[in-house]
Amino acid sequence: MTLALMADQFWEEAVVLEAPGRILRVISCRDAAICLLNYWQGDHPTRKAALDKCQFALNGNEEPESARVSFIEAAKEAGFQINSWT
């Protein structure tokens, strides 16, 4: 996946993930894809689905909000505490 060459798709609202010793503020599909590639343990189906949706959104084939929802589902499954303002 070549994230640097794709136009980013920003979310209307950031997602803040908390884990022991780590807080991540995710504001876009590119941020989410980087988190999914670098900070996830294991290979859960929701992780792959979220990564796919982020990539589709970065390519203009998916709504950014759909990728955000999928990212939140994957984060919950991975055990992150999710904070957002909606």
Buried (B, 14 or more C-beta within 10 A) or exposed (E): EEBEEBEBBEBEEBBBBEBEEEEBEBBBBBBBBBBBEEBBEEEBEBBEBBBBBBBBBBEEEBBBEBBBBBBBBBBEBBEBEEEEEE
